[in-house]
Amino acid sequence: MPLTARLGDKLLDATIDDLGLVGQGIVWSDVYRQRPPAVLACRACDGPMSAKMSKLGMRFFAHRRRSEYCSAAGETAIHLELKALIAARGRAQGCMVEVEAPGDGWRADVLTTRRDGQPIAWEVQRSPMAPDDVAERLARHRVSGMITVWLAKKDWQWCTGAGALIVPDKRIADEPWVVEHGVCGWRPVEDLVGYGAEWLPRQCGLTVTIDLILRDELTLELTRARDEWRMTEKLRWVPRRALEAWAASCGPMPPALPASLQLLEESCYRCGRPTAAVVGIQPLNPVTGQNYEPISAQHEGVLARICDEMIGRIKPSPALPIGVIKERYSKALGRKYMSNGCYWCDALLGNKFLYGLGARHSNLSCEDKIVGRDPRLIIGPVRVDRLRKMCRQARSIDGSATRQRFVSWVPENSDDAT
């Protein structure tokens, strides 16, 4: 069901009120339900066509007889709606727009030309497609100097290399179209791609996404970002300003970074003396001094790695009473596990005591942490990516994550501790 047709030597576009014939006095009512019917022909196969209108009021053209070989046949109402939306946004942004534009070995659903002269071919794909066919079409578009934007129904195999915008079907007709995958934002937080920031997949409105691409504010780049629990590298649409910020940063974050121990002051249940337990680490940017998101030491593997890094670097003392980290037997669990202990009497400081529901810091967000960097507590460099992976795997098994408040050890009076 195309949106364009020929009337003699004139090209009709159903997405425009005047059918694209400015000043010629032809409107939709001149070709819709006329007797005798208007002589309309398909641009692809020259077959006879009729003007139609859907129940939702969308105008289109249809073959009078089903054509099995016409490339313009078989498009659904959703396909037509998306093409009409792209065309409307293109005109609103001041671009030259041609619907179902033919070219040198290709036919674009919508062809928009930006004000800077850059042509963009918009392809709406609502059914599976062979990756080789996608690659061939992309190659033809590149030869013609065009950027290609795909709007796919699902994240099929070929979408990764094509940088497709994943736009699933709407559940309700009045809902706005949403891009579920294919767009990345720049989040100035903790993780693995740039100093103090990471690429973050975002859901956003299709109308806004189209406008940003037409204004050249989104560009297609190969980005490494986290989809749920996986880090995936594929083509995504990212903001140009964010890309410039990434390029201007200190480059990709090294996998290993220095970190500051996060200690929790507690009174030992056995001897009653103040001691410190290692409850996490906070990676540091060695260039800018920025703090990244803390990593909890609740996971035994994380605590063991921290223990290895502390050897030879951290010197516990009465002024810095950090107990030995080692395997201790727990009667409650009936087994040994890597744990904190009292500096004075080596009593077990169990995970239930430090991280459980009764812990005084367990229900507080890490946004409430007290940051007080102490050069005595710096360890590393540590493999931040591996430690985060351990924590994510633990959360996926346990089904929940403990929210904590990390407190750097700052003794009120070191003389009293002795």
C-alpha positions as CSV (number, residue, x, y, z in Angstrom):
1,M,0.0,0.0,0.0
2,P,2.1,2.9,-1.2
3,L,1.7,6.5,-0.2
4,T,2.5,7.8,-3.7
5,A,1.1,7.3,-7.1
6,R,1.2,8.8,-10.6
7,L,-1.7,10.8,-12.2
8,G,-0.6,11.2,-15.7
9,D,2.8,12.9,-15.5
10,K,2.1,14.2,-12.0
11,L,3.3,12.6,-8.8
12,L,0.7,12.4,-6.0
13,D,1.8,12.3,-2.3
14,A,-0.9,11.2,0.1
15,T,0.9,12.6,3.1
16,I,0.4,16.2,2.0
17,D,-2.9,18.0,1.9
18,D,-2.4,19.3,-1.6
19,L,-0.9,16.0,-2.7
20,G,2.4,17.7,-3.4
21,L,0.9,19.6,-6.3
22,V,1.3,23.2,-5.0
23,G,-1.0,25.7,-6.8
24,Q,-2.5,23.1,-9.2
25,G,-5.8,22.9,-7.5
26,I,-5.9,19.1,-7.0
27,V,-6.9,17.8,-3.6
28,W,-7.6,14.4,-2.1
29,S,-11.3,14.6,-2.9
30,D,-10.5,14.8,-6.6
31,V,-9.1,11.3,-6.6
32,Y,-10.9,9.6,-3.7
33,R,-14.2,7.8,-4.6
34,Q,-14.6,9.5,-7.9
35,R,-16.8,8.3,-10.7
36,P,-15.3,7.5,-13.1
37,P,-12.3,6.7,-11.0
38,A,-9.1,8.8,-11.4
39,V,-6.5,7.1,-13.6
40,L,-3.8,6.4,-11.1
41,A,-0.7,4.2,-11.7
42,C,1.9,2.6,-9.4
43,R,5.3,4.1,-9.6
44,A,7.0,0.7,-9.3
45,C,5.0,-1.5,-11.6
46,D,2.7,0.9,-13.6
47,G,-0.3,-1.2,-12.4
48,P,-3.7,0.6,-12.0
49,M,-4.3,2.0,-8.5
50,S,-7.1,3.5,-6.4
51,A,-7.1,6.1,-3.6
52,K,-8.0,4.5,-0.3
53,M,-8.5,5.6,3.3
54,S,-8.1,3.5,6.5
55,K,-10.5,3.4,9.4
56,L,-8.2,5.7,11.3
57,G,-8.2,8.3,8.5
58,M,-4.8,7.5,6.9
59,R,-4.7,8.1,3.1
60,F,-2.9,5.7,0.8
61,F,-3.0,4.1,-2.7
62,A,-3.7,0.5,-3.4
63,H,-3.5,-1.8,-6.4
64,R,-6.8,-2.6,-8.0
65,R,-5.5,-6.1,-8.4
66,R,-3.1,-7.8,-6.1
67,S,0.4,-7.7,-7.5
68,E,2.8,-10.4,-6.5
69,Y,5.9,-8.8,-8.1
70,C,5.5,-5.1,-7.2
71,S,8.1,-3.9,-4.6
72,A,5.5,-1.4,-3.3
73,A,2.9,-4.1,-2.4
74,G,2.3,-5.8,0.9
75,E,3.0,-2.8,3.3
76,T,0.9,-2.8,6.4
77,A,-1.0,0.1,8.0
78,I,1.7,0.4,10.6
79,H,4.3,0.7,7.9
80,L,2.4,3.5,6.2
81,E,1.9,5.3,9.5
82,L,5.6,5.3,10.3
83,K,6.4,6.6,6.8
84,A,3.9,9.3,7.1
85,L,5.3,10.3,10.5
86,I,8.9,10.5,9.1
87,A,7.7,12.6,6.2
88,A,5.8,15.0,8.5
89,R,8.7,15.5,10.8
90,G,11.0,16.0,7.9
91,R,8.9,18.9,6.5
92,A,8.5,20.3,10.0
93,Q,12.3,20.5,10.2
94,G,12.6,22.3,6.9
95,C,14.0,19.3,5.0
96,M,13.3,18.3,1.4
97,V,11.1,15.2,1.6
98,E,10.3,12.5,-1.0
99,V,8.2,9.6,-0.1
100,E,9.0,6.2,-1.7
101,A,11.9,7.7,-3.5
102,P,13.6,5.7,-6.3
103,G,17.3,5.7,-6.9
104,D,20.2,3.9,-8.4
105,G,19.3,0.3,-7.5
106,W,17.4,1.3,-4.4
107,R,14.0,2.6,-3.3
108,A,13.9,4.5,0.1
109,D,10.6,4.5,2.1
110,V,11.3,8.2,2.8
111,L,14.2,10.3,1.5
112,T,14.9,13.5,3.4
113,T,17.6,16.0,2.5
114,R,18.8,18.2,5.4
115,R,19.6,21.9,5.0
116,D,23.3,21.1,4.8
117,G,22.5,18.9,1.7
118,Q,23.0,15.5,3.4
119,P,20.5,13.0,2.2
120,I,19.0,10.5,4.6
121,A,17.3,7.3,3.5
122,W,14.6,6.1,6.0
123,E,13.8,2.4,5.9
124,V,10.9,0.9,7.8
125,Q,11.3,-2.8,8.3
126,R,8.5,-4.6,10.1
127,S,9.4,-8.2,9.1
128,P,12.6,-10.3,9.3
129,M,15.3,-9.7,6.7
130,A,18.4,-11.5,5.6
131,P,21.6,-9.8,6.9
132,D,23.1,-10.0,3.4
133,D,20.2,-8.1,1.9
134,V,20.6,-5.4,4.5
135,A,24.3,-5.1,3.8
136,E,23.7,-4.9,0.0
137,R,21.1,-2.1,0.5
138,L,23.4,-0.2,2.8
139,A,26.2,-0.5,0.3
140,R,24.0,1.0,-2.4
141,H,23.0,3.8,-0.1
142,R,26.6,4.6,0.7
143,V,27.5,4.7,-3.0
144,S,24.8,7.4,-3.4
145,G,26.3,9.3,-0.4
146,M,23.3,8.7,1.9
147,I,22.9,8.0,5.6
148,T,20.6,5.1,6.3
149,V,18.2,5.0,9.3
150,W,16.4,1.8,9.9
151,L,13.2,1.5,11.9
152,A,12.8,-2.2,12.9
153,K,10.0,-3.9,14.8
154,K,12.4,-6.2,16.8
155,D,16.1,-6.4,17.5
156,W,16.9,-8.9,14.8
157,Q,20.3,-10.2,14.0
158,W,21.0,-7.7,11.3
159,C,20.1,-4.7,13.5
160,T,23.4,-4.8,15.3
161,G,25.5,-3.9,12.3
162,A,22.9,-1.5,10.8
163,G,22.4,0.7,13.8
164,A,18.6,0.1,13.6
165,L,16.1,2.0,15.8
166,I,14.0,-0.7,17.5
167,V,10.4,0.6,17.4
168,P,7.9,-2.1,18.6
169,D,4.2,-2.0,17.7
170,K,2.0,0.1,19.9
171,R,-0.3,-1.6,22.3
172,I,-2.9,1.1,22.0
173,A,-3.5,3.1,18.9
174,D,-3.3,6.5,20.7
175,E,0.0,5.8,22.3
176,P,3.1,7.6,20.9
177,W,5.8,5.7,19.1
178,V,8.7,4.8,21.3
179,V,12.3,3.8,20.4
180,E,13.0,0.9,22.7
181,H,16.7,0.3,21.6
182,G,19.2,1.9,19.4
183,V,19.8,5.3,21.1
184,C,22.5,5.9,23.7
185,G,22.9,8.7,26.2
186,W,26.0,9.9,28.1
187,R,25.7,9.3,31.8
188,P,28.3,11.0,34.0
189,V,28.6,8.2,36.5
190,E,30.9,5.4,37.3
191,D,31.5,2.7,34.8
192,L,33.6,1.3,32.1
193,V,33.7,3.4,28.9
194,G,35.1,6.9,29.8
195,Y,36.4,8.6,32.9
196,G,33.4,9.3,35.0
197,A,30.9,8.4,32.4
198,E,29.4,5.6,30.3
199,W,27.2,5.1,27.3
200,L,23.7,4.2,28.5
201,P,21.0,2.8,26.3
202,R,17.9,5.0,26.5
203,Q,14.2,4.7,25.6
204,C,12.9,7.8,23.9
205,G,10.1,9.0,21.8
206,L,10.3,8.3,18.1
207,T,9.3,11.8,17.1
208,V,12.1,13.4,19.2
209,T,14.6,10.9,17.8
210,I,13.7,11.7,14.2
211,D,13.9,15.4,14.9
212,L,17.4,15.1,16.4
213,I,18.7,13.0,13.5
214,L,17.3,15.5,11.0
215,R,19.0,18.3,13.0
216,D,22.3,16.4,12.9
217,E,22.3,16.2,16.7
218,L,22.4,12.4,16.7
219,T,25.1,10.5,14.9
220,L,25.7,6.7,14.4
221,E,28.7,5.4,16.3
222,L,30.0,2.1,17.5
223,T,29.5,2.2,21.2
224,R,30.0,-0.3,24.1
225,A,27.1,-0.1,26.5
226,R,25.3,-2.3,29.0
227,D,22.0,-4.0,27.9
228,E,20.7,-5.2,31.2
229,W,23.5,-7.4,32.5
230,R,25.6,-7.6,29.3
231,M,28.1,-5.2,27.8
232,T,27.5,-5.2,24.1
233,E,29.3,-3.3,21.3
234,K,27.2,-2.3,18.4
235,L,26.1,0.7,16.3
236,R,23.9,3.1,18.2
237,W,22.6,6.7,17.7
238,V,24.4,8.9,20.2
239,P,24.2,12.7,20.8
240,R,27.0,14.6,19.1
241,R,27.7,16.8,22.1
242,A,28.1,13.6,24.2
243,L,30.5,12.2,21.6
244,E,32.6,15.3,21.7
245,A,32.6,15.2,25.5
246,W,33.8,11.6,25.3
247,A,36.5,12.5,22.8
248,A,37.6,15.4,25.0
249,S,37.8,13.2,28.1
250,C,40.9,11.3,29.2
251,G,40.2,8.5,26.8
252,P,38.8,5.1,27.7
253,M,39.0,4.1,31.3
254,P,41.7,1.6,32.1
255,P,40.3,-1.7,33.5
256,A,42.3,-1.2,36.7
257,L,41.9,1.9,38.9
258,P,43.1,2.9,42.4
259,A,40.4,2.7,45.0
260,S,39.7,3.9,48.6
261,L,38.6,1.5,51.3
262,Q,35.1,2.1,52.6
263,L,35.1,1.3,56.3
264,L,32.3,0.9,58.8
265,E,32.9,1.7,62.5
266,E,31.3,-0.8,64.8
267,S,31.7,-1.9,68.4
268,C,32.8,-5.5,68.8
269,Y,30.0,-7.6,70.3
270,R,32.6,-9.6,72.2
271,C,35.1,-7.1,73.6
272,G,33.1,-3.9,73.1
273,R,36.0,-2.0,71.7
274,P,35.7,0.1,68.5
275,T,36.8,-1.6,65.3
276,A,36.5,-1.1,61.6
277,A,35.1,-3.5,59.0
278,V,35.8,-3.2,55.2
279,V,32.3,-2.9,53.6
280,G,33.4,-1.8,50.1
281,I,35.7,0.3,48.0
282,Q,35.3,3.4,46.0
283,P,37.2,3.6,42.7
284,L,39.0,6.9,42.0
285,N,39.9,8.8,38.9
286,P,43.7,9.4,39.2
287,V,43.6,12.3,36.7
288,T,40.5,14.3,37.8
289,G,40.2,13.0,41.4
290,Q,36.5,12.1,40.8
291,N,34.9,9.4,42.9
292,Y,33.0,6.6,41.2
293,E,30.1,4.6,42.5
294,P,31.2,2.4,45.5
295,I,31.4,-1.4,45.1
296,S,30.0,-3.4,48.0
297,A,32.3,-6.0,49.7
298,Q,29.4,-8.2,50.7
299,H,30.4,-10.7,47.9
300,E,33.1,-13.1,49.2
301,G,35.0,-12.8,46.0
302,V,35.1,-9.0,46.1
303,L,36.2,-9.1,49.8
304,A,39.0,-11.6,48.9
305,R,40.3,-9.4,46.1
306,I,40.3,-6.4,48.5
307,C,42.2,-8.5,51.0
308,D,44.8,-9.3,48.4
309,E,45.2,-5.6,47.5
310,M,45.5,-4.6,51.2
311,I,48.6,-6.8,51.7
312,G,51.6,-4.5,52.0
313,R,49.6,-1.3,51.5
314,I,47.3,-1.0,54.5
315,K,48.9,-1.0,57.9
316,P,46.2,-1.6,60.6
317,S,47.0,0.0,64.0
318,P,45.2,1.0,67.1
319,A,44.5,4.4,65.3
320,L,43.3,2.4,62.2
321,P,41.8,-0.7,63.8
322,I,41.0,-2.8,60.7
323,G,40.6,-6.4,61.6
324,V,42.2,-9.3,59.6
325,I,40.1,-10.4,56.6
326,K,40.1,-14.2,56.4
327,E,37.9,-17.2,56.5
328,R,36.1,-17.7,59.8
329,Y,33.5,-20.2,60.9
330,S,29.9,-19.1,61.3
331,K,27.6,-21.1,63.5
332,A,24.6,-19.5,61.8
333,L,25.7,-20.6,58.4
334,G,27.4,-23.8,59.5
335,R,30.5,-23.1,57.3
336,K,33.5,-20.9,56.9
337,Y,33.4,-17.8,54.7
338,M,35.6,-14.8,53.9
339,S,34.7,-12.2,56.6
340,N,35.8,-9.2,58.6
341,G,36.9,-9.5,62.2
342,C,37.6,-7.4,65.2
343,Y,41.0,-5.8,65.3
344,W,41.4,-6.5,69.0
345,C,39.9,-10.0,69.6
346,D,39.5,-11.3,66.1
347,A,35.7,-12.0,66.7
348,L,33.7,-12.6,63.5
349,L,31.8,-9.5,62.2
350,G,29.3,-11.4,60.1
351,N,27.6,-10.2,56.9
352,K,24.2,-10.3,58.7
353,F,25.6,-7.9,61.2
354,L,27.2,-5.6,58.6
355,Y,24.7,-5.8,55.7
356,G,21.5,-7.3,57.1
357,L,18.2,-5.6,57.7
358,G,19.2,-4.7,61.2
359,A,22.4,-2.9,60.1
360,R,22.2,0.8,60.7
361,H,23.4,1.6,57.2
362,S,21.5,-1.1,55.2
363,N,18.5,1.0,54.1
364,L,20.5,4.1,53.1
365,S,21.4,5.0,49.6
366,C,25.0,5.3,48.5
367,E,24.1,8.9,47.5
368,D,24.1,9.6,51.3
369,K,27.7,8.4,51.8
370,I,30.2,10.5,53.7
371,V,33.2,11.0,51.4
372,G,36.4,11.6,53.3
373,R,39.4,10.3,51.3
374,D,42.3,9.2,53.5
375,P,45.6,8.5,51.8
376,R,46.2,5.6,54.3
377,L,43.2,3.8,52.7
378,I,44.2,3.8,49.0
379,I,44.7,0.4,47.4
380,G,45.1,-0.8,43.9
381,P,44.9,-0.6,41.0
382,V,42.0,-3.0,41.2
383,R,40.0,-4.6,38.3
384,V,36.8,-2.6,38.7
385,D,35.1,-4.3,35.9
386,R,35.6,-7.8,37.4
387,L,34.4,-6.7,40.8
388,R,31.3,-5.1,39.4
389,K,30.6,-8.3,37.4
390,M,30.7,-10.3,40.6
391,C,28.3,-8.0,42.3
392,R,25.9,-8.1,39.4
393,Q,26.0,-11.9,39.3
394,A,25.3,-12.0,43.0
395,R,22.3,-9.6,42.6
396,S,20.9,-11.7,39.7
397,I,21.0,-14.8,42.0
398,D,19.8,-13.2,45.2
399,G,17.1,-11.1,43.5
400,S,17.9,-8.0,45.4
401,A,20.8,-5.6,46.1
402,T,21.6,-4.3,49.5
403,R,21.6,-0.5,49.6
404,Q,24.3,0.8,51.8
405,R,25.9,3.9,53.3
406,F,29.7,3.8,53.1
407,V,31.6,5.7,55.7
408,S,35.3,6.4,55.4
409,W,37.2,5.9,58.6
410,V,37.9,9.2,60.3
411,P,38.7,8.5,64.1
412,E,37.4,11.2,66.3
413,N,40.3,10.9,68.7
414,S,43.2,8.6,67.7
415,D,44.7,8.8,71.2
416,D,41.5,7.3,72.8
417,A,41.8,4.3,70.4
418,T,45.0,3.3,71.9
